[in-house]
Amino acid sequence: MRLPFFQSGCKCTLVILIFVPMQKNFSQLLIKKYQEIKRNLPWRETSDPYKIWLSEVILQQTRVAQGLPYYYDFINRFETVTQLAEAPEDEVLRLWQGLGYYSRARNMHATAKEVVQKCEGVFPSTYEKLISLKGIGDYTASAIASFSMGEPVAVVDGNVIRVLSRLYEINQPADSSAGKKMFKSLAEELLDTRNSGLHNQAMMELGALICKPKNPVCEECPFSHSCMAFSNNSQTLFPVKKVKKPLKDRFLVFTVIEHNQKIWVQKRDNTEIWKGLYQFPLIEFSEHTEEAELLKKITDTYGIRSADIHAVEPEIKHILSHQRLFVRIVHVKADVLQQLKGFTTVEISELSNLAFPIILAKYIQRKFY
């Protein structure tokens, strides 16, 4: 079998990739290995497209061990897509709290509403219907259609890309438009169309457990003797990615203003990070600021006395996909408090019912409960 033409990212030459004889039974070898190493995961025990969809959304950019309890929480709370669609966004975000990338939760909620409106609450299971939904892309549509219905579509996630890029030493950046098309085409060439669900699960599991990002277990891989990266000891060079822009540094100071067992909070409504989550009064500085200057800014901004400053937390560094946050939390216990525009007060006992960024949620848990 002959694979498509691939353009080298280094020399701009065309290379024809041809299966070596051992790869003639690629899918059989792959599935055999999968049966030996596969993990018992709940979304693999169901053909329900709704449950498979939930698992795929939760596991995007999330380790299985971290995502598993969230999956159970969502399944237990929202047994159907209709229940999820009808839930308040605040509740969805609170359940999501700690997973990060909160846009995933908001998009998931929006997709659930779309399914209820367009599909009468019946979650679709074919690629064509799934890809038509606003919140579902090629990867998720392929996964659901393949795992729930056995539709012959290739699933390409980071694990699959890593396996393929090392097998053939593909120099095309995996996160480029051309790279995405290339890996999708190659995955389709390798796909066992008669057993697509099992094949796709096996490819993903091979990447997760054997062809790992660091310290791959090549001696256990059924394709090591035909893997170009293993042959050239170049596993760490693949997959190739575009050069990322440097992270933007931001310096955030949250002030927890406590008065008569109540706290000032605000719901973030901009399109930046943490949209839809709650926060305490925030001042953003352009650079690292000395504590004395920082506290003066707080007292001047909120009209409180220096004597009301109860505690200043050490700086916390929090890294997001495109930003590096340096966060300080200042706790104020004020006897007299002026009204803060755009803020409302909630009882301390109610804070746990609101969805906060994980940095603030951990602070609340540590200080108030």
C-alpha positions as CSV (number, residue, x, y, z in Angstrom):
1,M,0.0,0.0,0.0
2,R,1.3,3.4,-0.9
3,L,0.8,6.4,1.4
4,P,0.2,10.0,0.3
5,F,3.1,12.4,-0.7
6,F,4.5,14.2,2.3
7,Q,6.5,17.4,2.1
8,S,9.6,17.6,4.2
9,G,9.7,20.6,6.5
10,C,13.5,20.9,6.1
11,K,14.4,20.4,2.5
12,C,11.0,21.0,0.8
13,T,11.3,17.7,-1.1
14,L,8.6,15.2,-1.7
15,V,8.9,11.9,-0.1
16,I,6.8,8.8,-0.8
17,L,6.2,6.7,2.3
18,I,5.6,3.0,1.5
19,F,4.7,0.3,4.0
20,V,7.4,-2.2,4.8
21,P,6.2,-5.8,4.7
22,M,5.8,-5.9,8.5
23,Q,3.2,-3.1,8.4
24,K,1.0,-5.0,6.0
25,N,-0.9,-6.2,9.1
26,F,-0.6,-2.9,10.9
27,S,-4.0,-2.8,12.5
28,Q,-3.9,-6.4,13.6
29,L,-0.6,-5.8,15.4
30,L,-1.9,-2.6,16.8
31,I,-5.0,-4.1,18.3
32,K,-3.2,-7.1,19.7
33,K,-0.9,-4.8,21.6
34,Y,-3.9,-2.8,22.7
35,Q,-5.6,-5.9,24.2
36,E,-2.4,-6.3,26.3
37,I,-2.0,-2.8,27.6
38,K,-5.4,-1.1,27.6
39,R,-6.8,0.7,30.6
40,N,-10.3,-0.1,31.8
41,L,-12.0,3.3,31.4
42,P,-15.8,3.9,31.8
43,W,-16.2,5.7,28.4
44,R,-14.9,2.6,26.7
45,E,-17.7,0.5,28.2
46,T,-20.5,2.5,26.5
47,S,-21.7,3.3,23.0
48,D,-23.8,6.2,24.3
49,P,-22.6,9.2,22.1
50,Y,-23.4,11.7,24.9
51,K,-21.2,10.0,27.5
52,I,-18.4,9.6,24.9
53,W,-18.7,13.2,24.0
54,L,-18.4,14.3,27.7
55,S,-15.3,12.2,28.1
56,E,-13.7,13.7,25.0
57,V,-14.4,17.2,26.1
58,I,-13.1,16.6,29.6
59,L,-9.9,14.8,28.4
60,Q,-8.8,17.5,26.0
61,Q,-5.5,18.8,27.3
62,T,-6.2,16.8,30.5
63,R,-4.6,13.7,31.9
64,V,-6.9,10.7,32.3
65,A,-6.2,10.5,36.1
66,Q,-7.2,14.1,36.5
67,G,-10.2,14.0,34.2
68,L,-11.8,10.7,35.5
69,P,-13.4,12.1,38.7
70,Y,-14.8,15.1,36.7
71,Y,-16.3,12.6,34.2
72,Y,-18.1,10.8,37.0
73,D,-19.3,14.1,38.5
74,F,-20.8,15.3,35.2
75,I,-22.4,11.9,34.4
76,N,-23.9,11.7,37.9
77,R,-25.2,15.2,37.9
78,F,-26.3,15.4,34.2
79,E,-27.5,12.0,33.2
80,T,-28.8,13.3,29.8
81,V,-27.8,16.1,27.5
82,T,-31.1,17.8,28.2
83,Q,-30.2,18.0,31.9
84,L,-26.9,19.6,31.0
85,A,-28.4,22.1,28.6
86,E,-31.0,23.2,31.2
87,A,-28.4,23.7,34.0
88,P,-27.3,27.2,34.9
89,E,-23.8,28.1,33.5
90,D,-22.6,28.8,37.0
91,E,-23.2,25.2,38.1
92,V,-21.5,23.8,35.0
93,L,-18.4,26.1,35.6
94,R,-18.4,25.1,39.3
95,L,-18.3,21.4,38.5
96,W,-15.5,22.2,36.0
97,Q,-13.5,24.1,38.5
98,G,-9.9,23.0,38.6
99,L,-9.7,21.5,35.0
100,G,-8.7,24.8,33.5
101,Y,-9.4,26.0,29.9
102,Y,-12.9,27.1,31.0
103,S,-13.9,27.9,27.5
104,R,-14.2,24.1,27.1
105,A,-17.0,24.0,29.7
106,R,-18.8,27.0,28.2
107,N,-18.6,25.5,24.7
108,M,-19.8,22.2,26.1
109,H,-22.7,23.8,27.7
110,A,-23.6,25.7,24.4
111,T,-23.3,22.4,22.4
112,A,-25.7,20.7,24.8
113,K,-28.2,23.5,24.2
114,E,-27.8,23.2,20.5
115,V,-28.4,19.4,20.6
116,V,-31.6,20.0,22.5
117,Q,-32.8,22.7,20.1
118,K,-31.7,21.0,16.8
119,C,-31.8,17.3,17.6
120,E,-34.7,17.2,20.2
121,G,-32.3,16.1,22.9
122,V,-31.0,13.1,21.0
123,F,-27.3,13.2,20.8
124,P,-26.2,12.5,17.2
125,S,-23.8,9.7,16.5
126,T,-22.8,10.1,12.9
127,Y,-19.9,12.2,11.7
128,E,-22.0,14.3,9.3
129,K,-24.5,15.3,12.0
130,L,-21.9,15.8,14.7
131,I,-19.6,18.0,12.6
132,S,-22.6,20.3,11.8
133,L,-22.8,21.2,15.5
134,K,-21.1,24.5,16.3
135,G,-19.1,23.2,19.3
136,I,-17.8,20.0,17.7
137,G,-14.7,19.7,15.4
138,D,-13.2,17.0,13.4
139,Y,-11.5,15.2,16.2
140,T,-14.5,15.0,18.5
141,A,-16.9,14.1,15.7
142,S,-14.6,11.3,14.5
143,A,-14.2,9.9,18.0
144,I,-17.9,9.8,18.8
145,A,-18.9,8.4,15.4
146,S,-16.1,5.8,15.5
147,F,-16.5,4.7,19.1
148,S,-20.3,4.7,19.3
149,M,-21.2,3.5,15.8
150,G,-18.1,2.1,14.3
151,E,-18.1,4.6,11.5
152,P,-14.9,4.3,9.5
153,V,-13.3,7.7,10.3
154,A,-9.8,8.1,11.7
155,V,-9.4,9.8,15.1
156,V,-6.3,12.0,15.3
157,D,-5.3,13.4,18.7
158,G,-2.0,14.3,20.1
159,N,-1.2,10.7,20.9
160,V,-1.9,9.5,17.3
161,I,0.2,12.4,15.9
162,R,3.1,11.4,18.1
163,V,3.0,7.8,16.9
164,L,2.8,8.7,13.2
165,S,5.3,11.4,13.3
166,R,7.9,9.1,14.9
167,L,7.1,6.1,12.7
168,Y,7.8,8.2,9.6
169,E,9.9,11.1,10.9
170,I,7.5,13.6,9.6
171,N,9.0,17.1,9.7
172,Q,5.8,19.0,8.9
173,P,4.7,20.9,12.1
174,A,1.8,19.0,13.6
175,D,0.0,22.2,14.7
176,S,0.0,23.8,11.2
177,S,-2.9,23.6,8.8
178,A,-0.9,21.5,6.4
179,G,0.3,19.2,9.2
180,K,-3.2,18.6,10.4
181,K,-4.4,17.5,7.0
182,M,-1.3,15.4,6.5
183,F,-1.7,13.4,9.7
184,K,-5.5,13.0,9.1
185,S,-4.7,11.6,5.6
186,L,-2.1,9.2,7.0
187,A,-4.3,8.0,9.8
188,E,-7.0,7.3,7.3
189,E,-4.6,5.2,5.2
190,L,-3.8,3.1,8.2
191,L,-7.3,2.7,9.5
192,D,-9.0,-0.7,9.6
193,T,-12.4,0.4,8.3
194,R,-14.0,-2.8,9.4
195,N,-13.0,-2.2,13.0
196,S,-12.5,1.5,13.3
197,G,-13.5,2.0,16.9
198,L,-11.1,-0.5,18.2
199,H,-8.3,0.6,15.8
200,N,-8.7,4.2,16.9
201,Q,-8.7,3.4,20.6
202,A,-5.6,1.3,20.1
203,M,-3.7,4.1,18.3
204,M,-4.5,6.5,21.0
205,E,-3.5,4.1,23.7
206,L,-0.3,3.2,22.0
207,G,0.6,6.9,22.1
208,A,-0.5,7.3,25.7
209,L,1.3,4.3,27.2
210,I,4.1,3.3,24.8
211,C,5.0,6.1,22.5
212,K,5.0,8.7,25.3
213,P,6.2,12.3,24.9
214,K,9.2,11.6,27.2
215,N,10.9,8.3,27.8
216,P,8.9,6.2,25.2
217,V,8.9,2.5,25.9
218,C,10.2,1.6,22.4
219,E,11.2,-2.0,23.4
220,E,7.5,-2.8,24.0
221,C,6.2,-1.2,20.7
222,P,5.2,-3.7,18.0
223,F,6.5,-1.3,15.3
224,S,9.9,-0.4,16.8
225,H,11.8,-2.3,14.2
226,S,10.2,-0.3,11.4
227,C,10.0,3.0,13.2
228,M,12.3,5.6,11.6
229,A,12.7,7.7,14.8
230,F,13.7,4.6,16.8
231,S,16.1,3.6,14.1
232,N,17.7,7.1,14.2
233,N,17.4,7.6,17.9
234,S,15.4,10.8,17.2
235,Q,12.2,10.1,19.2
236,T,12.5,13.4,21.2
237,L,12.5,15.5,18.0
238,F,9.0,14.4,17.0
239,P,6.3,15.6,16.6
240,V,7.6,18.9,15.2
241,K,5.7,22.0,16.3
242,K,5.6,25.6,15.2
243,V,7.7,28.0,17.3
244,K,5.5,29.4,19.9
245,K,5.3,33.0,20.9
246,P,6.8,33.8,24.3
247,L,4.4,33.8,27.2
248,K,3.0,37.1,28.2
249,D,3.7,38.0,31.9
250,R,0.8,39.5,33.9
251,F,0.8,40.7,37.5
252,L,-2.5,40.3,39.3
253,V,-3.5,41.4,42.8
254,F,-6.8,40.2,44.2
255,T,-8.2,41.8,47.3
256,V,-10.5,39.7,49.5
257,I,-12.5,42.3,51.3
258,E,-14.4,40.9,54.3
259,H,-17.1,42.8,56.1
260,N,-19.6,41.3,58.6
261,Q,-19.0,37.8,57.3
262,K,-19.6,38.9,53.7
263,I,-17.2,39.1,50.8
264,W,-17.2,41.4,47.7
265,V,-17.2,39.3,44.5
266,Q,-17.7,40.0,40.8
267,K,-18.5,37.8,37.8
268,R,-16.0,38.1,35.0
269,D,-17.9,39.0,31.8
270,N,-15.1,39.8,29.4
271,T,-13.7,37.5,26.7
272,E,-10.4,37.1,28.4
273,I,-9.3,34.3,30.7
274,W,-11.8,33.0,33.3
275,K,-14.8,34.3,31.5
276,G,-18.0,33.5,33.5
277,L,-16.0,32.8,36.7
278,Y,-16.2,34.9,39.9
279,Q,-13.3,36.9,41.3
280,F,-12.4,39.3,44.1
281,P,-11.6,42.9,43.4
282,L,-8.6,42.9,41.0
283,I,-5.8,45.3,40.3
284,E,-3.4,44.5,37.5
285,F,0.1,45.9,37.5
286,S,2.4,46.2,34.6
287,E,5.4,44.7,36.4
288,H,6.4,43.2,39.8
289,T,5.6,45.8,42.5
290,E,7.0,46.2,46.0
291,E,4.6,45.3,48.7
292,A,4.4,48.8,50.2
293,E,3.4,50.3,46.8
294,L,1.0,47.5,46.2
295,L,-0.8,48.0,49.5
296,K,-1.0,51.8,49.0
297,K,-2.7,51.2,45.7
298,I,-5.2,48.9,47.3
299,T,-6.1,51.3,50.2
300,D,-6.4,54.2,47.7
301,T,-8.5,52.2,45.2
302,Y,-11.0,50.7,47.7
303,G,-11.1,53.4,50.4
304,I,-9.9,51.2,53.2
305,R,-7.4,51.8,56.0
306,S,-3.9,50.3,56.1
307,A,-4.9,48.9,59.5
308,D,-7.6,46.8,57.8
309,I,-5.0,44.7,55.9
310,H,-5.2,41.3,57.5
311,A,-2.8,39.2,55.5
312,V,-0.7,39.3,52.3
313,E,-0.2,35.9,50.6
314,P,3.1,35.0,48.9
315,E,3.2,35.4,45.2
316,I,1.8,32.5,43.2
317,K,3.0,31.7,39.6
318,H,0.3,30.2,37.4
319,I,1.1,29.3,33.8
320,L,-1.6,29.2,31.2
321,S,-1.3,28.3,27.5
322,H,-0.4,31.9,26.4
323,Q,0.2,33.7,29.7
324,R,2.3,33.5,32.8
325,L,0.4,34.9,35.8
326,F,2.0,36.2,38.9
327,V,-0.8,36.4,41.5
328,R,-0.9,38.0,45.0
329,I,-3.9,37.8,47.3
330,V,-4.5,40.4,50.0
331,H,-7.0,39.8,52.7
332,V,-8.8,42.8,54.2
333,K,-11.1,42.9,57.2
334,A,-12.9,46.2,57.0
335,D,-15.2,47.7,59.7
336,V,-16.6,50.3,57.3
337,L,-16.9,49.5,53.5
338,Q,-17.8,51.7,50.6
339,Q,-19.9,50.4,47.7
340,L,-17.8,48.9,44.9
341,K,-19.3,49.5,41.5
342,G,-19.9,46.2,39.6
343,F,-19.5,44.1,42.7
344,T,-21.9,42.4,45.1
345,T,-21.5,40.8,48.5
346,V,-22.1,37.2,49.3
347,E,-22.0,35.3,52.6
348,I,-18.7,33.5,53.3
349,S,-20.7,30.3,53.5
350,E,-21.9,30.8,49.9
351,L,-18.5,31.1,48.4
352,S,-18.2,27.4,47.8
353,N,-21.3,27.5,45.6
354,L,-19.6,29.9,43.1
355,A,-17.1,29.0,40.4
356,F,-13.8,30.7,40.9
357,P,-10.4,30.3,39.1
358,I,-8.6,27.5,40.8
359,I,-6.1,29.8,42.4
360,L,-8.9,31.7,44.2
361,A,-10.8,28.5,44.9
362,K,-7.9,27.0,46.7
363,Y,-7.5,30.1,48.8
364,I,-11.2,30.1,49.7
365,Q,-11.0,26.5,50.8
366,R,-7.8,27.0,52.8
367,K,-9.0,30.2,54.6
368,F,-12.7,29.8,55.1
369,Y,-13.5,26.1,55.3
